[in-house]
Amino acid sequence: MKCPYCNKNMKPGKIWQDRYALKWVPSERRFPFGGGIRLTSIIEDRPFIEAYYCDNCKILISKLKE
Ligand SMILES: [Zn+2]
């Protein structure tokens, strides 16, 4: 995958959760409860999300599963 900012090749990899599931929560929420998108789940056997990394821009891009 090409970086949309600098057009260099991005490195494929994974973002692993540690103890708790990773969650994306919109900025207007002050706390991560009752909203957002759960990205990982050990119970569902997906303790990571796949993401591409651009070392030049320090950007991560991930296509989320439905
Ligand atoms: Zn880049």
N, CA, C, O and the ligand as a Tripos MOL2 file, in Angstrom:
@<TRIPOS>MOLECULE
protein
  265   263    67     0     0
PROTEIN
NO_CHARGES

@<TRIPOS>ATOM
      1 N           0.8360   -1.1950    0.0000 N.3       1 MET1
      2 CA          0.0000    0.0000    0.0000 C.3       1 MET1
      3 C           0.8770    1.2530    0.0000 C.2       1 MET1
      4 O           1.8800    1.3270    0.7100 O.2       1 MET1
      5 N           0.4800    2.2310   -0.8060 N.am      2 LYS2
      6 CA          1.2050    3.5040   -0.8740 C.3       2 LYS2
      7 C           0.6260    4.4830    0.1550 C.2       2 LYS2
      8 O          -0.5880    4.5670    0.3430 O.2       2 LYS2
      9 N           1.4990    5.1940    0.7920 N.am      3 CYS3
     10 CA          1.0630    6.2070    1.7600 C.3       3 CYS3
     11 C           0.3260    7.3270    1.0170 C.2       3 CYS3
     12 O           0.8460    7.8530    0.0330 O.2       3 CYS3
     13 N          -0.8750    7.7000    1.4710 N.am      4 PRO4
     14 CA         -1.6220    8.7590    0.7900 C.3       4 PRO4
     15 C          -1.0160   10.1480    0.9920 C.2       4 PRO4
     16 O          -1.4210   11.0930    0.3160 O.2       4 PRO4
     17 N          -0.0720   10.2890    1.8900 N.am      5 TYR5
     18 CA          0.5470   11.5930    2.1500 C.3       5 TYR5
     19 C           1.8320   11.7850    1.3500 C.2       5 TYR5
     20 O           2.0360   12.8310    0.7340 O.2       5 TYR5
     21 N           2.7050   10.7620    1.3630 N.am      6 CYS6
     22 CA          4.0030   10.9210    0.7040 C.3       6 CYS6
     23 C           4.2000    9.9610   -0.4740 C.2       6 CYS6
     24 O           5.1880   10.0620   -1.2000 O.2       6 CYS6
     25 N           3.2620    9.0350   -0.6600 N.am      7 ASN7
     26 CA          3.2700    8.0750   -1.7610 C.3       7 ASN7
     27 C           4.3880    7.0330   -1.6760 C.2       7 ASN7
     28 O           4.6390    6.3360   -2.6600 O.2       7 ASN7
     29 N           5.0610    6.9050   -0.5390 N.am      8 LYS8
     30 CA          6.0600    5.8380   -0.3700 C.3       8 LYS8
     31 C           5.3500    4.5670    0.0700 C.2       8 LYS8
     32 O           4.2030    4.5990    0.5160 O.2       8 LYS8
     33 N           6.0590    3.4360   -0.0650 N.am      9 ASN9
     34 CA          5.4750    2.1660    0.3550 C.3       9 ASN9
     35 C           5.2800    2.1210    1.8610 C.2       9 ASN9
     36 O           6.1520    2.5260    2.6290 O.2       9 ASN9
     37 N           4.1190    1.6210    2.2690 N.am     10 MET10
     38 CA          3.8400    1.4630    3.6940 C.3      10 MET10
     39 C           4.1510    0.0310    4.0980 C.2      10 MET10
     40 O           4.0690   -0.8900    3.2850 O.2      10 MET10
     41 N           4.5060   -0.1430    5.3590 N.am     11 LYS11
     42 CA          4.8570   -1.4560    5.8780 C.3      11 LYS11
     43 C           3.6310   -2.1260    6.4900 C.2      11 LYS11
     44 O           2.9800   -1.5340    7.3500 O.2      11 LYS11
     45 N           3.2950   -3.3630    6.0610 N.am     12 PRO12
     46 CA          2.1710   -4.0440    6.6970 C.3      12 PRO12
     47 C           2.5540   -4.5380    8.0910 C.2      12 PRO12
     48 O           3.7040   -4.9040    8.3350 O.2      12 PRO12
     49 N           1.6010   -4.5440    8.9840 N.am     13 GLY13
     50 CA          1.8610   -5.0360   10.3430 C.3      13 GLY13
     51 C           0.5760   -5.1550   11.1240 C.2      13 GLY13
     52 O          -0.5170   -5.1180   10.5580 O.2      13 GLY13
     53 N           0.7120   -5.2980   12.4190 N.am     14 LYS14
     54 CA         -0.4490   -5.4790   13.2890 C.3      14 LYS14
     55 C          -0.3240   -4.5800   14.5140 C.2      14 LYS14
     56 O           0.7760   -4.3300   15.0050 O.2      14 LYS14
     57 N          -1.4550   -4.1030   14.9940 N.am     15 ILE15
     58 CA         -1.5040   -3.4180   16.2840 C.3      15 ILE15
     59 C          -2.1440   -4.4070   17.2540 C.2      15 ILE15
     60 O          -3.3230   -4.7430   17.1400 O.2      15 ILE15
     61 N          -1.3490   -4.8580   18.1970 N.am     16 TRP16
     62 CA         -1.8250   -5.8590   19.1560 C.3      16 TRP16
     63 C          -2.4090   -5.1780   20.3870 C.2      16 TRP16
     64 O          -1.8670   -4.1900   20.8830 O.2      16 TRP16
     65 N          -3.5040   -5.7130   20.8650 N.am     17 GLN17
     66 CA         -4.0010   -5.2370   22.1460 C.3      17 GLN17
     67 C          -3.1500   -5.8490   23.2460 C.2      17 GLN17
     68 O          -2.5590   -6.9120   23.0610 O.2      17 GLN17
     69 N          -3.0900   -5.1850   24.3800 N.am     18 ASP18
     70 CA         -2.3620   -5.7590   25.5100 C.3      18 ASP18
     71 C          -3.3890   -6.4090   26.4280 C.2      18 ASP18
     72 O          -3.8350   -7.5260   26.1650 O.2      18 ASP18
     73 N          -3.7610   -5.7380   27.4780 N.am     19 ARG19
     74 CA         -4.6720   -6.3610   28.4220 C.3      19 ARG19
     75 C          -6.1400   -6.1380   28.0620 C.2      19 ARG19
     76 O          -6.9850   -7.0100   28.2630 O.2      19 ARG19
     77 N          -6.4160   -4.9730   27.5350 N.am     20 TYR20
     78 CA         -7.8000   -4.6110   27.2260 C.3      20 TYR20
     79 C          -7.9740   -4.3890   25.7290 C.2      20 TYR20
     80 O          -7.0270   -4.0510   25.0180 O.2      20 TYR20
     81 N          -9.1950   -4.5850   25.2710 N.am     21 ALA21
     82 CA         -9.5090   -4.4030   23.8550 C.3      21 ALA21
     83 C          -9.2320   -2.9660   23.4290 C.2      21 ALA21
     84 O          -9.4340   -2.0240   24.1950 O.2      21 ALA21
     85 N          -8.7700   -2.8200   22.1980 N.am     22 LEU22
     86 CA         -8.5780   -1.4840   21.6370 C.3      22 LEU22
     87 C          -9.9110   -0.9750   21.1300 C.2      22 LEU22
     88 O         -10.7240   -1.7320   20.6000 O.2      22 LEU22
     89 N         -10.1190    0.3080   21.3000 N.am     23 LYS23
     90 CA        -11.3790    0.9190   20.9310 C.3      23 LYS23
     91 C         -11.1120    2.2900   20.3550 C.2      23 LYS23
     92 O         -10.2910    3.0460   20.8740 O.2      23 LYS23
     93 N         -11.8100    2.6070   19.2790 N.am     24 TRP24
     94 CA        -11.7490    3.9620   18.7460 C.3      24 TRP24
     95 C         -12.9650    4.7050   19.2580 C.2      24 TRP24
     96 O         -14.0890    4.2130   19.1610 O.2      24 TRP24
     97 N         -12.7410    5.8860   19.8030 N.am     25 VAL25
     98 CA        -13.8250    6.6710   20.3790 C.3      25 VAL25
     99 C         -13.7340    8.0930   19.8300 C.2      25 VAL25
    100 O         -12.6540    8.6850   19.8470 O.2      25 VAL25
    101 N         -14.8470    8.6580   19.3400 N.am     26 PRO26
    102 CA        -14.7810   10.0150   18.7800 C.3      26 PRO26
    103 C         -14.4020   11.0510   19.8350 C.2      26 PRO26
    104 O         -14.6690   10.8660   21.0230 O.2      26 PRO26
    105 N         -13.7860   12.1270   19.3980 N.am     27 SER27
    106 CA        -13.2110   13.1480   20.2880 C.3      27 SER27
    107 C         -14.2250   13.7500   21.2560 C.2      27 SER27
    108 O         -13.8790   14.1040   22.3830 O.2      27 SER27
    109 N         -15.4830   13.8660   20.8130 N.am     28 GLU28
    110 CA        -16.4480   14.5390   21.6800 C.3      28 GLU28
    111 C         -16.8210   13.7160   22.9130 C.2      28 GLU28
    112 O         -17.4240   14.2360   23.8520 O.2      28 GLU28
    113 N         -16.4620   12.4450   22.9070 N.am     29 ARG29
    114 CA        -16.7410   11.6220   24.0960 C.3      29 ARG29
    115 C         -15.6060   11.7700   25.0930 C.2      29 ARG29
    116 O         -14.4350   11.6500   24.7320 O.2      29 ARG29
    117 N         -15.9470   12.0250   26.3240 N.am     30 ARG30
    118 CA        -14.9120   12.2230   27.3490 C.3      30 ARG30
    119 C         -14.3920   10.8940   27.8770 C.2      30 ARG30
    120 O         -13.2480   10.8130   28.3260 O.2      30 ARG30
    121 N         -15.2220    9.8410   27.8290 N.am     31 PHE31
    122 CA        -14.8270    8.5320   28.3650 C.3      31 PHE31
    123 C         -15.1200    7.4440   27.3300 C.2      31 PHE31
    124 O         -16.0050    7.6050   26.4900 O.2      31 PHE31
    125 N         -14.3880    6.3560   27.3890 N.am     32 PRO32
    126 CA        -14.5430    5.3290   26.3360 C.3      32 PRO32
    127 C         -15.6650    4.3300   26.5870 C.2      32 PRO32
    128 O         -15.5490    3.1650   26.2080 O.2      32 PRO32
    129 N         -16.7470    4.7680   27.2200 N.am     33 PHE33
    130 CA        -17.8320    3.8270   27.5150 C.3      33 PHE33
    131 C         -19.0430    4.1220   26.6510 C.2      33 PHE33
    132 O         -19.3190    5.2760   26.3220 O.2      33 PHE33
    133 N         -19.7660    3.0650   26.2860 N.am     34 GLY34
    134 CA        -21.0640    3.2260   25.6350 C.3      34 GLY34
    135 C         -21.0270    3.8260   24.2410 C.2      34 GLY34
    136 O         -22.0050    4.4300   23.8000 O.2      34 GLY34
    137 N         -19.9310    3.6690   23.5560 N.am     35 GLY35
    138 CA        -19.8930    4.1940   22.1940 C.3      35 GLY35
    139 C         -18.5740    3.8510   21.5400 C.2      35 GLY35
    140 O         -17.7340    3.1780   22.1380 O.2      35 GLY35
    141 N         -18.3920    4.2980   20.3480 N.am     36 GLY36
    142 CA        -17.1420    4.0670   19.6340 C.3      36 GLY36
    143 C         -17.1320    2.7400   18.9000 C.2      36 GLY36
    144 O         -18.1660    2.0870   18.7630 O.2      36 GLY36
    145 N         -15.9710    2.3510   18.4350 N.am     37 ILE37
    146 CA        -15.8160    1.1250   17.6540 C.3      37 ILE37
    147 C         -14.7970    0.2350   18.3450 C.2      37 ILE37
    148 O         -13.6550    0.6350   18.5720 O.2      37 ILE37
    149 N         -15.2210   -0.9710   18.6760 N.am     38 ARG38
    150 CA        -14.3030   -1.9260   19.2830 C.3      38 ARG38
    151 C         -13.4230   -2.5160   18.1740 C.2      38 ARG38
    152 O         -13.9320   -3.0810   17.2060 O.2      38 ARG38
    153 N         -12.1260   -2.3830   18.3190 N.am     39 LEU39
    154 CA        -11.2050   -2.8070   17.2660 C.3      39 LEU39
    155 C         -10.6910   -4.2200   17.4470 C.2      39 LEU39
    156 O         -10.4070   -4.9090   16.4670 O.2      39 LEU39
    157 N         -10.5690   -4.6560   18.6850 N.am     40 THR40
    158 CA        -10.0140   -5.9950   18.9510 C.3      40 THR40
    159 C         -10.8720   -6.7170   19.9690 C.2      40 THR40
    160 O         -11.6550   -6.0980   20.6890 O.2      40 THR40
    161 N         -10.7190   -8.0360   20.0260 N.am     41 SER41
    162 CA        -11.4500   -8.8410   21.0000 C.3      41 SER41
    163 C         -10.7520  -10.1870   21.1550 C.2      41 SER41
    164 O         -10.6620  -10.9540   20.1970 O.2      41 SER41
    165 N         -10.2600  -10.4760   22.3500 N.am     42 ILE42
    166 CA         -9.6270  -11.7720   22.5940 C.3      42 ILE42
    167 C         -10.6830  -12.8780   22.5490 C.2      42 ILE42
    168 O         -10.4120  -13.9890   22.0940 O.2      42 ILE42
    169 N         -11.8880  -12.5620   23.0260 N.am     43 ILE43
    170 CA        -12.9740  -13.5550   23.0480 C.3      43 ILE43
    171 C         -13.2940  -14.0250   21.6280 C.2      43 ILE43
    172 O         -13.5460  -15.2080   21.4000 O.2      43 ILE43
    173 N         -13.2820  -13.1020   20.6910 N.am     44 GLU44
    174 CA        -13.5690  -13.4490   19.2970 C.3      44 GLU44
    175 C         -12.3050  -13.8060   18.5200 C.2      44 GLU44
    176 O         -12.3150  -13.8450   17.2890 O.2      44 GLU44
    177 N         -11.2110  -14.0670   19.2510 N.am     45 ASP45
    178 CA         -9.9460  -14.5040   18.6630 C.3      45 ASP45
    179 C          -9.4020  -13.5210   17.6300 C.2      45 ASP45
    180 O          -8.9120  -13.9330   16.5790 O.2      45 ASP45
    181 N          -9.4850  -12.2540   17.9160 N.am     46 ARG46
    182 CA         -8.8240  -11.2480   17.0740 C.3      46 ARG46
    183 C          -8.1980  -10.1770   17.9860 C.2      46 ARG46
    184 O          -8.7230   -9.0720   18.1200 O.2      46 ARG46
    185 N          -7.0590  -10.5350   18.6100 N.am     47 PRO47
    186 CA         -6.4120   -9.6090   19.5580 C.3      47 PRO47
    187 C          -5.5710   -8.5480   18.8650 C.2      47 PRO47
    188 O          -4.7730   -7.8750   19.5180 O.2      47 PRO47
    189 N          -5.7300   -8.3870   17.5750 N.am     48 PHE48
    190 CA         -4.9710   -7.3570   16.8640 C.3      48 PHE48
    191 C          -5.7910   -6.8550   15.6850 C.2      48 PHE48
    192 O          -6.7570   -7.4940   15.2680 O.2      48 PHE48
    193 N          -5.3940   -5.7010   15.1530 N.am     49 ILE49
    194 CA         -5.9130   -5.2390   13.8700 C.3      49 ILE49
    195 C          -4.7270   -5.0850   12.9320 C.2      49 ILE49
    196 O          -3.6240   -4.7360   13.3500 O.2      49 ILE49
    197 N          -4.9720   -5.3470   11.6770 N.am     50 GLU50
    198 CA         -3.9140   -5.1780   10.6900 C.3      50 GLU50
    199 C          -3.8460   -3.7160   10.2910 C.2      50 GLU50
    200 O          -4.8750   -3.0600   10.1250 O.2      50 GLU50
    201 N          -2.6400   -3.2110   10.1400 N.am     51 ALA51
    202 CA         -2.4580   -1.8000    9.8100 C.3      51 ALA51
    203 C          -1.1770   -1.6200    9.0030 C.2      51 ALA51
    204 O          -0.2130   -2.3720    9.1460 O.2      51 ALA51
    205 N          -1.2010   -0.6070    8.1570 N.am     52 TYR52
    206 CA         -0.0050   -0.2330    7.3930 C.3      52 TYR52
    207 C           0.6310    0.9810    8.0560 C.2      52 TYR52
    208 O          -0.0580    1.8730    8.5500 O.2      52 TYR52
    209 N           1.9540    0.9960    8.0550 N.am     53 TYR53
    210 CA          2.6940    2.0490    8.7340 C.3      53 TYR53
    211 C           3.6270    2.7460    7.7600 C.2      53 TYR53
    212 O           4.3600    2.0920    7.0170 O.2      53 TYR53
    213 N           3.5990    4.0790    7.7630 N.am     54 CYS54
    214 CA          4.5520    4.8590    6.9750 C.3      54 CYS54
    215 C           5.5970    5.4350    7.9190 C.2      54 CYS54
    216 O           5.2910    6.2710    8.7700 O.2      54 CYS54
    217 N           6.8270    4.9790    7.7580 N.am     55 ASP55
    218 CA          7.9190    5.4310    8.6260 C.3      55 ASP55
    219 C           8.2730    6.8870    8.3380 C.2      55 ASP55
    220 O           8.7940    7.5920    9.2020 O.2      55 ASP55
    221 N           7.9890    7.3240    7.1310 N.am     56 ASN56
    222 CA          8.2870    8.6990    6.7340 C.3      56 ASN56
    223 C           7.3370    9.6960    7.4050 C.2      56 ASN56
    224 O           7.7750   10.7310    7.9070 O.2      56 ASN56
    225 N           6.0460    9.3840    7.4130 N.am     57 CYS57
    226 CA          5.0240   10.3070    7.9350 C.3      57 CYS57
    227 C           4.5640    9.9500    9.3490 C.2      57 CYS57
    228 O           3.8600   10.7260    9.9950 O.2      57 CYS57
    229 N           4.9680    8.7710    9.8220 N.am     58 LYS58
    230 CA          4.4930    8.2770   11.1350 C.3      58 LYS58
    231 C           2.9660    8.1690   11.1400 C.2      58 LYS58
    232 O           2.2940    8.6140   12.0710 O.2      58 LYS58
    233 N           2.4480    7.5720   10.0870 N.am     59 ILE59
    234 CA          1.0020    7.4140    9.9110 C.3      59 ILE59
    235 C           0.6610    5.9240    9.9180 C.2      59 ILE59
    236 O           1.3920    5.1020    9.3670 O.2      59 ILE59
    237 N          -0.4550    5.6000   10.5510 N.am     60 LEU60
    238 CA         -0.9990    4.2460   10.4970 C.3      60 LEU60
    239 C          -2.3210    4.2850    9.7480 C.2      60 LEU60
    240 O          -3.1170    5.2080    9.9170 O.2      60 LEU60
    241 N          -2.5470    3.2680    8.9150 N.am     61 ILE61
    242 CA         -3.8240    3.1410    8.2180 C.3      61 ILE61
    243 C          -4.3220    1.7210    8.4040 C.2      61 ILE61
    244 O          -3.5800    0.7580    8.2080 O.2      61 ILE61
    245 N          -5.5710    1.6030    8.7810 N.am     62 SER62
    246 CA         -6.1420    0.2840    9.0110 C.3      62 SER62
    247 C          -7.5350    0.2180    8.4300 C.2      62 SER62
    248 O          -8.3480    1.1150    8.6500 O.2      62 SER62
    249 N          -7.8130   -0.8330    7.6930 N.am     63 LYS63
    250 CA         -9.1670   -1.0940    7.2080 C.3      63 LYS63
    251 C          -9.8400   -1.9740    8.2460 C.2      63 LYS63
    252 O          -9.3790   -3.0800    8.5280 O.2      63 LYS63
    253 N         -10.9290   -1.4780    8.8100 N.am     64 LEU64
    254 CA        -11.6010   -2.2100    9.8740 C.3      64 LEU64
    255 C         -12.5470   -3.2450    9.2940 C.2      64 LEU64
    256 O         -13.1440   -3.0540    8.2340 O.2      64 LEU64
    257 N         -12.6660   -4.3520   10.0250 N.am     65 LYS65
    258 CA        -13.6320   -5.3670    9.6300 C.3      65 LYS65
    259 C         -15.0190   -4.9110   10.0540 C.2      65 LYS65
    260 O         -15.1710   -4.1720   11.0280 O.2      65 LYS65
    261 N         -16.0300   -5.3570    9.3160 N.am     66 GLU66
    262 CA        -17.4050   -4.9320    9.6460 C.3      66 GLU66
    263 C         -17.8310   -5.5730   10.9510 C.2      66 GLU66
    264 O         -18.9500   -5.3510   11.4130 O.2      66 GLU66
    265 ZN          4.0160    8.7290    4.2020 Zn       67 ZN67
@<TRIPOS>BOND
     1     1     2 1
     2     2     3 1
     3     3     4 2
     4     3     5 am
     5     5     6 1
     6     6     7 1
     7     7     8 2
     8     7     9 am
     9     9    10 1
    10    10    11 1
    11    11    12 2
    12    11    13 am
    13    13    14 1
    14    14    15 1
    15    15    16 2
    16    15    17 am
    17    17    18 1
    18    18    19 1
    19    19    20 2
    20    19    21 am
    21    21    22 1
    22    22    23 1
    23    23    24 2
    24    23    25 am
    25    25    26 1
    26    26    27 1
    27    27    28 2
    28    27    29 am
    29    29    30 1
    30    30    31 1
    31    31    32 2
    32    31    33 am
    33    33    34 1
    34    34    35 1
    35    35    36 2
    36    35    37 am
    37    37    38 1
    38    38    39 1
    39    39    40 2
    40    39    41 am
    41    41    42 1
    42    42    43 1
    43    43    44 2
    44    43    45 am
    45    45    46 1
    46    46    47 1
    47    47    48 2
    48    47    49 am
    49    49    50 1
    50    50    51 1
    51    51    52 2
    52    51    53 am
    53    53    54 1
    54    54    55 1
    55    55    56 2
    56    55    57 am
    57    57    58 1
    58    58    59 1
    59    59    60 2
    60    59    61 am
    61    61    62 1
    62    62    63 1
    63    63    64 2
    64    63    65 am
    65    65    66 1
    66    66    67 1
    67    67    68 2
    68    67    69 am
    69    69    70 1
    70    70    71 1
    71    71    72 2
    72    71    73 am
    73    73    74 1
    74    74    75 1
    75    75    76 2
    76    75    77 am
    77    77    78 1
    78    78    79 1
    79    79    80 2
    80    79    81 am
    81    81    82 1
    82    82    83 1
    83    83    84 2
    84    83    85 am
    85    85    86 1
    86    86    87 1
    87    87    88 2
    88    87    89 am
    89    89    90 1
    90    90    91 1
    91    91    92 2
    92    91    93 am
    93    93    94 1
    94    94    95 1
    95    95    96 2
    96    95    97 am
    97    97    98 1
    98    98    99 1
    99    99   100 2
   100    99   101 am
   101   101   102 1
   102   102   103 1
   103   103   104 2
   104   103   105 am
   105   105   106 1
   106   106   107 1
   107   107   108 2
   108   107   109 am
   109   109   110 1
   110   110   111 1
   111   111   112 2
   112   111   113 am
   113   113   114 1
   114   114   115 1
   115   115   116 2
   116   115   117 am
   117   117   118 1
   118   118   119 1
   119   119   120 2
   120   119   121 am
   121   121   122 1
   122   122   123 1
   123   123   124 2
   124   123   125 am
   125   125   126 1
   126   126   127 1
   127   127   128 2
   128   127   129 am
   129   129   130 1
   130   130   131 1
   131   131   132 2
   132   131   133 am
   133   133   134 1
   134   134   135 1
   135   135   136 2
   136   135   137 am
   137   137   138 1
   138   138   139 1
   139   139   140 2
   140   139   141 am
   141   141   142 1
   142   142   143 1
   143   143   144 2
   144   143   145 am
   145   145   146 1
   146   146   147 1
   147   147   148 2
   148   147   149 am
   149   149   150 1
   150   150   151 1
   151   151   152 2
   152   151   153 am
   153   153   154 1
   154   154   155 1
   155   155   156 2
   156   155   157 am
   157   157   158 1
   158   158   159 1
   159   159   160 2
   160   159   161 am
   161   161   162 1
   162   162   163 1
   163   163   164 2
   164   163   165 am
   165   165   166 1
   166   166   167 1
   167   167   168 2
   168   167   169 am
   169   169   170 1
   170   170   171 1
   171   171   172 2
   172   171   173 am
   173   173   174 1
   174   174   175 1
   175   175   176 2
   176   175   177 am
   177   177   178 1
   178   178   179 1
   179   179   180 2
   180   179   181 am
   181   181   182 1
   182   182   183 1
   183   183   184 2
   184   183   185 am
   185   185   186 1
   186   186   187 1
   187   187   188 2
   188   187   189 am
   189   189   190 1
   190   190   191 1
   191   191   192 2
   192   191   193 am
   193   193   194 1
   194   194   195 1
   195   195   196 2
   196   195   197 am
   197   197   198 1
   198   198   199 1
   199   199   200 2
   200   199   201 am
   201   201   202 1
   202   202   203 1
   203   203   204 2
   204   203   205 am
   205   205   206 1
   206   206   207 1
   207   207   208 2
   208   207   209 am
   209   209   210 1
   210   210   211 1
   211   211   212 2
   212   211   213 am
   213   213   214 1
   214   214   215 1
   215   215   216 2
   216   215   217 am
   217   217   218 1
   218   218   219 1
   219   219   220 2
   220   219   221 am
   221   221   222 1
   222   222   223 1
   223   223   224 2
   224   223   225 am
   225   225   226 1
   226   226   227 1
   227   227   228 2
   228   227   229 am
   229   229   230 1
   230   230   231 1
   231   231   232 2
   232   231   233 am
   233   233   234 1
   234   234   235 1
   235   235   236 2
   236   235   237 am
   237   237   238 1
   238   238   239 1
   239   239   240 2
   240   239   241 am
   241   241   242 1
   242   242   243 1
   243   243   244 2
   244   243   245 am
   245   245   246 1
   246   246   247 1
   247   247   248 2
   248   247   249 am
   249   249   250 1
   250   250   251 1
   251   251   252 2
   252   251   253 am
   253   253   254 1
   254   254   255 1
   255   255   256 2
   256   255   257 am
   257   257   258 1
   258   258   259 1
   259   259   260 2
   260   259   261 am
   261   261   262 1
   262   262   263 1
   263   263   264 2
@<TRIPOS>SUBSTRUCTURE
     1 MET1         2 RESIDUE 1 A MET
     2 LYS2         6 RESIDUE 1 A LYS
     3 CYS3        10 RESIDUE 1 A CYS
     4 PRO4        14 RESIDUE 1 A PRO
     5 TYR5        18 RESIDUE 1 A TYR
     6 CYS6        22 RESIDUE 1 A CYS
     7 ASN7        26 RESIDUE 1 A ASN
     8 LYS8        30 RESIDUE 1 A LYS
     9 ASN9        34 RESIDUE 1 A ASN
    10 MET10       38 RESIDUE 1 A MET
    11 LYS11       42 RESIDUE 1 A LYS
    12 PRO12       46 RESIDUE 1 A PRO
    13 GLY13       50 RESIDUE 1 A GLY
    14 LYS14       54 RESIDUE 1 A LYS
    15 ILE15       58 RESIDUE 1 A ILE
    16 TRP16       62 RESIDUE 1 A TRP
    17 GLN17       66 RESIDUE 1 A GLN
    18 ASP18       70 RESIDUE 1 A ASP
    19 ARG19       74 RESIDUE 1 A ARG
    20 TYR20       78 RESIDUE 1 A TYR
    21 ALA21       82 RESIDUE 1 A ALA
    22 LEU22       86 RESIDUE 1 A LEU
    23 LYS23       90 RESIDUE 1 A LYS
    24 TRP24       94 RESIDUE 1 A TRP
    25 VAL25       98 RESIDUE 1 A VAL
    26 PRO26      102 RESIDUE 1 A PRO
    27 SER27      106 RESIDUE 1 A SER
    28 GLU28      110 RESIDUE 1 A GLU
    29 ARG29      114 RESIDUE 1 A ARG
    30 ARG30      118 RESIDUE 1 A ARG
    31 PHE31      122 RESIDUE 1 A PHE
    32 PRO32      126 RESIDUE 1 A PRO
    33 PHE33      130 RESIDUE 1 A PHE
    34 GLY34      134 RESIDUE 1 A GLY
    35 GLY35      138 RESIDUE 1 A GLY
    36 GLY36      142 RESIDUE 1 A GLY
    37 ILE37      146 RESIDUE 1 A ILE
    38 ARG38      150 RESIDUE 1 A ARG
    39 LEU39      154 RESIDUE 1 A LEU
    40 THR40      158 RESIDUE 1 A THR
    41 SER41      162 RESIDUE 1 A SER
    42 ILE42      166 RESIDUE 1 A ILE
    43 ILE43      170 RESIDUE 1 A ILE
    44 GLU44      174 RESIDUE 1 A GLU
    45 ASP45      178 RESIDUE 1 A ASP
    46 ARG46      182 RESIDUE 1 A ARG
    47 PRO47      186 RESIDUE 1 A PRO
    48 PHE48      190 RESIDUE 1 A PHE
    49 ILE49      194 RESIDUE 1 A ILE
    50 GLU50      198 RESIDUE 1 A GLU
    51 ALA51      202 RESIDUE 1 A ALA
    52 TYR52      206 RESIDUE 1 A TYR
    53 TYR53      210 RESIDUE 1 A TYR
    54 CYS54      214 RESIDUE 1 A CYS
    55 ASP55      218 RESIDUE 1 A ASP
    56 ASN56      222 RESIDUE 1 A ASN
    57 CYS57      226 RESIDUE 1 A CYS
    58 LYS58      230 RESIDUE 1 A LYS
    59 ILE59      234 RESIDUE 1 A ILE
    60 LEU60      238 RESIDUE 1 A LEU
    61 ILE61      242 RESIDUE 1 A ILE
    62 SER62      246 RESIDUE 1 A SER
    63 LYS63      250 RESIDUE 1 A LYS
    64 LEU64      254 RESIDUE 1 A LEU
    65 LYS65      258 RESIDUE 1 A LYS
    66 GLU66      262 RESIDUE 1 A GLU
    67 ZN67       265 GROUP 0 **** ****
